């Protein structure tokens, strides 16, 4: 089974944001630090899930187990519902992507178990700022 750790981060709410995706697959690891532009922290968390799903689909993984420290994302995916309608399109996009896998799991983990994805998301915030300078 492929383990995928995801995290979204924003410097401000909204502010420059990034997604971190850390994948453990068959003894191999991949790290992705994806700048997302300006958005809220919750939006960044949903985009981290979406980007992780897209990467796994491109790599042709069939069984994936996602870990997130975002209770909002975890709960929304498990219930296939979110109260805040602003995030509904992101949730529905993620849910459509999950259907492309033979098995998809998502689990909430404490922040201390998600440090690599968090570091990758914070690096992505800095990449936003570097792109603005150029």
N, CA, C and O of each residue as an XYZ file, in Angstrom:
536
protein
N       0.833     -1.177      0.000
C       0.000      0.000      0.000
C       0.882      1.247      0.000
O       1.933      1.278      0.641
N       0.448      2.251     -0.712
C       1.176      3.511     -0.827
C       0.712      4.441      0.292
O      -0.487      4.669      0.453
N       1.659      4.979      1.066
C       1.333      5.941      2.117
C       1.638      7.333      1.615
O       2.725      7.592      1.099
N       0.664      8.244      1.768
C       0.804      9.607      1.277
C       0.499     10.565      2.417
O      -0.609     10.578      2.953
N       1.493     11.365      2.778
C       1.314     12.377      3.819
C       1.147     13.727      3.124
O       1.957     14.098      2.274
N       0.096     14.460      3.489
C      -0.186     15.739      2.836
C      -0.332     16.844      3.869
O      -0.745     16.608      5.004
N       0.018     18.062      3.446
C      -0.211     19.226      4.295
C      -0.294     20.457      3.426
O       0.392     20.570      2.409
N      -1.144     21.379      3.839
C      -1.252     22.679      3.201
C      -0.888     23.733      4.232
O      -1.127     23.551      5.425
N      -0.309     24.834      3.771
C       0.078     25.903      4.687
C      -0.084     27.247      3.995
O       0.058     27.362      2.778
N      -0.384     28.257      4.797
C      -0.502     29.624      4.304
C       0.249     30.562      5.242
O       0.231     30.385      6.460
N       0.905     31.557      4.661
C       1.546     32.610      5.444
C       0.572     33.787      5.449
O       0.693     34.713      4.646
N      -0.386     33.736      6.357
C      -1.493     34.682      6.362
C      -2.745     33.920      5.992
O      -2.663     32.800      5.490
N      -3.883     34.501      6.229
C      -5.119     33.772      5.948
C      -6.158     34.720      5.359
O      -6.992     35.223      6.112
N      -6.152     34.989      4.061
C      -5.338     34.329      3.027
C      -3.930     34.899      2.955
O      -3.620     35.950      3.516
N      -3.095     34.161      2.244
C      -1.720     34.573      2.036
C      -1.035     33.615      1.077
O      -1.667     32.691      0.566
N       0.253     33.826      0.828
C       0.992     32.890     -0.020
C       0.885     31.481      0.584
O       1.076     31.291      1.785
N       0.580     30.517     -0.258
C       0.279     29.172      0.236
C       1.058     28.102     -0.516
O       1.569     28.324     -1.614
N       1.129     26.938      0.112
C       1.820     25.827     -0.513
C       1.272     24.496     -0.050
O       0.640     24.388      1.000
N       1.533     23.484     -0.862
C       1.137     22.117     -0.542
C       2.388     21.264     -0.432
O       3.325     21.403     -1.218
N       2.390     20.380      0.556
C       3.448     19.405      0.714
C       2.880     18.013      0.558
O       1.863     17.678      1.165
N       3.538     17.196     -0.259
C       3.102     15.817     -0.490
C       4.322     14.921     -0.328
O       5.321     15.080     -1.029
N       4.229     13.979      0.601
C       5.311     13.048      0.888
C       4.771     11.636      0.675
O       3.837     11.208      1.353
N       5.367     10.923     -0.273
C       4.854      9.600     -0.661
C       5.889      8.524     -0.333
O       7.056      8.619     -0.713
N       5.424      7.494      0.388
C       6.245      6.309      0.658
C       5.653      5.160     -0.152
O       4.529      4.718      0.082
N       6.454      4.692     -1.118
C       5.955      3.651     -2.015
C       7.019      2.588     -2.231
O       8.061      2.853     -2.830
N       6.756      1.398     -1.746
C       7.620      0.249     -2.013
C       9.096      0.541     -1.706
O       9.972      0.246     -2.519
N       9.361      1.116     -0.544
C      10.723      1.396     -0.125
C      11.318      2.649     -0.746
O      12.479      2.970     -0.491
N      10.554      3.352     -1.544
C      11.015      4.568     -2.213
C      10.202      5.744     -1.688
O       9.027      5.586     -1.356
N      10.816      6.921     -1.609
C      10.080      8.113     -1.177
C      10.144      9.200     -2.246
O      11.148      9.348     -2.944
N       9.063      9.950     -2.359
C       8.999     11.117     -3.237
C       8.516     12.285     -2.412
O       7.643     12.139     -1.556
N       9.092     13.456     -2.676
C       8.723     14.681     -1.958
C       8.318     15.733     -2.982
O       9.004     15.940     -3.983
N       7.200     16.390     -2.719
C       6.712     17.448     -3.598
C       6.407     18.682     -2.763
O       5.756     18.606     -1.721
N       6.891     19.813     -3.242
C       6.675     21.100     -2.607
C       6.044     21.996     -3.673
O       6.730     22.458     -4.584
N       4.732     22.241     -3.555
C       3.961     22.847     -4.644
C       3.428     24.220     -4.242
O       2.556     24.307     -3.378
N       3.939     25.304     -4.858
C       3.401     26.628     -4.568
C       1.957     26.735     -5.079
O       1.641     26.234     -6.158
N       1.097     27.379     -4.313
C      -0.320     27.463     -4.678
C      -0.815     28.891     -4.907
O      -1.969     29.078     -5.294
N       0.014     29.888     -4.683
C      -0.448     31.269     -4.819
C      -1.170     31.712     -3.557
O      -0.936     31.171     -2.476
N      -2.044     32.692     -3.696
C      -2.754     33.274     -2.555
C      -4.049     32.508     -2.274
O      -4.894     32.348     -3.155
N      -4.187     32.041     -1.039
C      -5.419     31.371     -0.616
C      -5.410     31.195      0.889
O      -4.421     31.501      1.555
N      -6.524     30.698      1.421
C      -6.623     30.447      2.860
C      -5.950     29.124      3.217
O      -5.658     28.305      2.346
N      -5.712     28.935      4.498
C      -5.088     27.701      4.973
C      -5.949     26.476      4.640
O      -5.424     25.452      4.202
N      -7.270     26.578      4.846
C      -8.137     25.427      4.548
C      -8.116     25.093      3.055
O      -8.100     23.921      2.680
N      -8.116     26.121      2.207
C      -8.022     25.864      0.768
C      -6.722     25.133      0.453
O      -6.716     24.182     -0.329
N      -5.625     25.571      1.058
C      -4.326     24.927      0.826
C      -4.354     23.460      1.251
O      -3.757     22.607      0.595
N      -5.048     23.170      2.349
C      -5.168     21.771      2.813
C      -5.905     20.920      1.774
O      -5.491     19.797      1.484
N      -6.993     21.452      1.217
C      -7.731     20.713      0.189
C      -6.891     20.547     -1.077
O      -6.897     19.481     -1.692
N      -6.167     21.600     -1.468
C      -5.313     21.490     -2.646
C      -4.193     20.481     -2.440
O      -3.789     19.810     -3.390
N      -3.688     20.360     -1.226
C      -2.664     19.344     -0.950
C      -3.234     17.948     -1.217
O      -2.563     17.096     -1.799
N      -4.468     17.725     -0.787
C      -5.125     16.441     -1.062
C      -5.280     16.224     -2.566
O      -4.951     15.157     -3.084
N      -5.778     17.234     -3.253
C      -5.997     17.120     -4.705
C      -4.678     16.854     -5.426
O      -4.607     15.967     -6.276
N      -3.644     17.608     -5.098
C      -2.337     17.413     -5.753
C      -1.794     16.019     -5.455
O      -1.251     15.362     -6.344
N      -1.935     15.565     -4.216
C      -1.488     14.217     -3.866
C      -2.213     13.151     -4.662
O      -1.599     12.198     -5.143
N      -3.521     13.311     -4.800
C      -4.313     12.351     -5.583
C      -3.888     12.363     -7.054
O      -3.758     11.308     -7.675
N      -3.672     13.554     -7.602
C      -3.250     13.652     -9.003
C      -1.891     12.979     -9.216
O      -1.699     12.268    -10.203
N      -0.966     13.198     -8.311
C       0.365     12.582     -8.430
C       0.250     11.058     -8.373
O       0.854     10.356     -9.184
N      -0.523     10.553     -7.418
C      -0.685      9.096     -7.282
C      -1.342      8.490     -8.512
O      -0.965      7.401     -8.945
N      -2.318      9.182     -9.076
C      -2.981      8.693    -10.284
C      -1.987      8.652    -11.449
O      -1.946      7.676    -12.198
N      -1.190      9.710    -11.601
C      -0.183      9.752    -12.669
C       0.831      8.616    -12.523
O       1.319      8.081    -13.518
N       1.142      8.254    -11.283
C       2.103      7.177    -11.033
C       1.450      5.789    -11.124
O       2.109      4.765    -10.944
N       0.151      5.781    -11.404
C      -0.611      4.543    -11.594
C      -0.719      3.696    -10.326
O      -0.825      2.472    -10.396
N      -0.691      4.353     -9.174
C      -0.916      3.641     -7.923
C      -2.389      3.265     -7.846
O      -3.255      4.032     -8.266
N      -2.668      2.089     -7.312
C      -4.049      1.591     -7.245
C      -4.641      1.662     -5.842
O      -5.839      1.885     -5.669
N      -3.780      1.469     -4.843
C      -4.231      1.465     -3.443
C      -3.419      2.511     -2.698
O      -2.199      2.400     -2.581
N      -4.121      3.544     -2.185
C      -3.435      4.649     -1.522
C      -4.061      4.918     -0.158
O      -5.275      4.823      0.026
N      -3.199      5.252      0.778
C      -3.633      5.600      2.129
C      -3.065      6.973      2.463
O      -1.858      7.128      2.643
N      -3.943      7.962      2.545
C      -3.535      9.338      2.811
C      -3.557      9.625      4.301
O      -4.397      9.110      5.039
N      -2.608     10.465      4.731
C      -2.549     10.939      6.117
C      -2.565     12.457      6.076
O      -1.822     13.067      5.307
N      -3.407     13.069      6.897
C      -3.482     14.521      6.987
C      -3.628     14.942      8.440
O      -4.235     14.233      9.243
N      -3.065     16.108      8.774
C      -3.294     16.639     10.119
C      -4.428     17.666     10.113
O      -4.661     18.347     11.111
N      -5.132     17.772      8.977
C      -6.285     18.663      8.872
C      -7.563     17.902      9.210
O      -8.034     17.077      8.427
N      -8.114     18.190     10.384
C      -9.374     17.554     10.781
C     -10.493     17.940      9.820
O     -11.382     17.132      9.552
N     -10.459     19.169      9.296
C     -11.498     19.634      8.364
C     -11.500     18.781      7.098
O     -12.552     18.310      6.665
N     -10.331     18.585      6.509
C     -10.235     17.787      5.281
C     -10.611     16.337      5.560
O     -11.387     15.743      4.812
N     -10.073     15.768      6.618
C     -10.358     14.376      6.946
C     -11.856     14.144      7.128
O     -12.427     13.217      6.552
N     -12.473     14.983      7.921
C     -13.909     14.841      8.206
C     -14.742     15.046      6.940
O     -15.694     14.304      6.697
N     -14.392     16.046      6.136
C     -15.137     16.325      4.909
C     -15.081     15.147      3.938
O     -16.095     14.779      3.345
N     -13.901     14.558      3.776
C     -13.763     13.424      2.858
C     -14.515     12.214      3.395
O     -15.220     11.541      2.643
N     -14.374     11.930      4.681
C     -15.067     10.774      5.258
C     -16.589     10.910      5.147
O     -17.280      9.935      4.848
N     -17.110     12.118      5.386
C     -18.568     12.331      5.348
C     -19.064     12.705      3.954
O     -20.269     12.737      3.706
N     -18.115     12.993      3.033
C     -18.451     13.468      1.694
C     -19.345     14.702      1.770
O     -20.276     14.863      0.980
N     -19.044     15.567      2.735
C     -19.853     16.774      2.956
C     -19.020     17.793      3.732
O     -18.200     17.438      4.579
N     -19.256     19.068      3.419
C     -18.633     20.140      4.199
C     -19.644     21.276      4.338
O     -20.304     21.667      3.375
N     -19.747     21.792      5.556
C     -20.697     22.876      5.828
C     -20.372     24.136      5.045
O     -21.256     24.746      4.444
N     -19.096     24.527      5.053
C     -18.675     25.751      4.400
C     -18.693     25.553      2.881
O     -17.832     24.874      2.320
N     -19.674     26.148      2.239
C     -19.880     25.943      0.795
C     -18.711     26.447     -0.048
O     -18.551     26.034     -1.197
N     -17.888     27.343      0.519
C     -16.720     27.849     -0.195
C     -15.775     26.706     -0.572
O     -15.117     26.761     -1.611
N     -15.707     25.676      0.267
C     -14.783     24.572      0.041
C     -15.432     23.386     -0.695
O     -14.746     22.425     -1.041
N     -16.736     23.452     -0.930
C     -17.448     22.336     -1.566
C     -16.859     21.955     -2.929
O     -16.676     20.764     -3.185
N     -16.554     22.917     -3.818
C     -15.979     22.508     -5.120
C     -14.655     21.747     -4.973
O     -14.383     20.817     -5.732
N     -13.843     22.145     -4.003
C     -12.575     21.437     -3.783
C     -12.822     20.032     -3.248
O     -12.169     19.078     -3.670
N     -13.762     19.908     -2.323
C     -14.107     18.587     -1.797
C     -14.602     17.690     -2.921
O     -14.161     16.546     -3.036
N     -15.514     18.192     -3.754
C     -16.079     17.363     -4.817
C     -15.020     16.981     -5.852
O     -15.054     15.880     -6.402
N     -14.080     17.890     -6.117
C     -12.978     17.559     -7.024
C     -12.140     16.420     -6.442
O     -11.773     15.483     -7.151
N     -11.844     16.509     -5.152
C     -11.065     15.455     -4.489
C     -11.824     14.131     -4.491
O     -11.239     13.082     -4.763
N     -13.114     14.171     -4.193
C     -13.902     12.939     -4.165
C     -13.944     12.272     -5.533
O     -13.889     11.045     -5.619
N     -14.041     13.049     -6.596
C     -14.020     12.475     -7.946
C     -12.690     11.780     -8.208
O     -12.653     10.706     -8.810
N     -11.600     12.393     -7.757
C     -10.280     11.786     -7.943
C     -10.149     10.486     -7.156
O      -9.516      9.542     -7.631
N     -10.735     10.421     -5.965
C     -10.610      9.194     -5.157
C     -11.237      7.996     -5.855
O     -10.837      6.857     -5.614
N     -12.208      8.243     -6.708
C     -12.899      7.147     -7.414
C     -12.011      6.472     -8.455
O     -12.350      5.402     -8.960
N     -10.883      7.087     -8.776
C      -9.972      6.531     -9.777
C      -9.067      5.437     -9.206
O      -8.306      4.807     -9.941
N      -9.154      5.216     -7.893
C      -8.293      4.228     -7.236
C      -9.104      2.994     -6.861
O     -10.303      3.081     -6.597
N      -8.433      1.840     -6.840
C      -9.108      0.619     -6.393
C      -9.500      0.755     -4.929
O     -10.605      0.379     -4.536
N      -8.588      1.297     -4.120
C      -8.863      1.563     -2.704
C      -8.253      2.894     -2.319
O      -7.110      3.193     -2.665
N      -9.025      3.690     -1.600
C      -8.556      4.977     -1.094
C      -8.917      5.051      0.380
O     -10.056      4.797      0.771
N      -7.924      5.405      1.190
C      -8.147      5.605      2.621
C      -7.639      6.988      2.987
O      -6.711      7.508      2.367
N      -8.257      7.576      4.000
C      -7.732      8.812      4.560
C      -7.815      8.704      6.071
O      -8.783      8.183      6.624
N      -6.783      9.206      6.725
C      -6.705      9.101      8.173
C      -6.132     10.396      8.730
O      -5.178     10.946      8.179
N      -6.714     10.883      9.819
C      -6.168     12.025     10.523
C      -4.986     11.560     11.359
O      -5.047     10.517     12.011
N      -3.908     12.342     11.337
C      -2.743     12.074     12.186
C      -2.369     13.377     12.904
O      -2.623     14.464     12.385
N      -1.771     13.270     14.085
C      -1.314     14.492     14.756
C      -0.189     15.155     13.959
O       0.526     14.496     13.205
N      -0.049     16.455     14.139
C       0.967     17.228     13.404
C       2.364     16.641     13.546
O       3.158     16.687     12.607
N       2.666     16.090     14.711
C       4.019     15.554     14.931
C       4.316     14.359     14.024
O       5.482     14.031     13.802
N       3.274     13.705     13.498
C       3.477     12.585     12.567
C       3.458     13.033     11.107
O       3.582     12.217     10.194
N       3.303     14.337     10.901
C       3.168     14.862      9.543
C       4.223     15.937      9.261
O       4.006     16.827      8.439
N       5.347     15.849      9.939
C       6.362     16.908      9.867
C       6.976     17.068      8.476
O       7.246     18.192      8.053
N       7.199     15.977      7.765
C       7.839     16.089      6.448
C       6.921     16.834      5.483
O       7.370     17.729      4.767
N       5.638     16.473      5.459
C       4.694     17.166      4.577
C       4.575     18.640      4.971
O       4.463     19.507      4.104
N       4.598     18.920      6.266
C       4.532     20.298      6.740
C       5.748     21.094      6.251
O       5.599     22.221      5.778
N       6.931     20.521      6.362
C       8.140     21.204      5.886
C       8.070     21.465      4.382
O       8.480     22.527      3.913
N       7.551     20.497      3.629
C       7.423     20.660      2.181
C       6.435     21.781      1.848
O       6.669     22.562      0.925
N       5.334     21.860      2.595
C       4.342     22.922      2.369
C       4.954     24.290      2.669
O       4.712     25.252      1.939
N       5.735     24.378      3.727
C       6.377     25.662      4.078
C       7.435     26.063      3.039
O       7.609     27.246      2.746
N       8.133     25.072      2.492
C       9.079     25.363      1.406
C       8.333     25.923      0.199
O       8.827     26.823     -0.479
N       7.143     25.388     -0.067
C       6.341     25.845     -1.210
C       5.897     27.296     -1.024
O       5.806     28.044     -1.997
N       5.622     27.698      0.221
C       5.276     29.101      0.481
C       6.436     29.992      0.047
O       6.233     31.017     -0.604
N       7.645     29.596      0.411
C       8.825     30.380      0.028
C       9.005     30.395     -1.493
O       9.455     31.396     -2.050
N       8.660     29.304     -2.162
C       8.749     29.274     -3.628
C       7.812     30.312     -4.237
O       8.164     30.944     -5.233
N       6.622     30.499     -3.656
C       5.715     31.562     -4.120
C       6.417     32.903     -4.072
O       6.381     33.676     -5.029
N       7.060     33.166     -2.939
C       7.712     34.452     -2.726
C       8.881     34.628     -3.687
O       9.115     35.735     -4.171
N       9.623     33.552     -3.972
C      10.738     33.619     -4.910
C      10.232     33.911     -6.318
O      10.857     34.671     -7.059
N       9.106     33.314     -6.689
C       8.537     33.541     -8.029
C       8.089     34.990     -8.183
O       8.192     35.555     -9.271
N       7.586     35.605     -7.089
C       7.157     37.003     -7.140
C       8.334     37.942     -7.358
O       8.187     38.991     -7.984
N       9.512     37.564     -6.838
C      10.702     38.406     -6.946
C      11.230     38.402     -8.377
O      11.696     39.425     -8.879
N      11.154     37.259     -9.018
C      11.725     37.110    -10.379
C      10.944     37.867    -11.424
O      11.299     37.837    -12.603
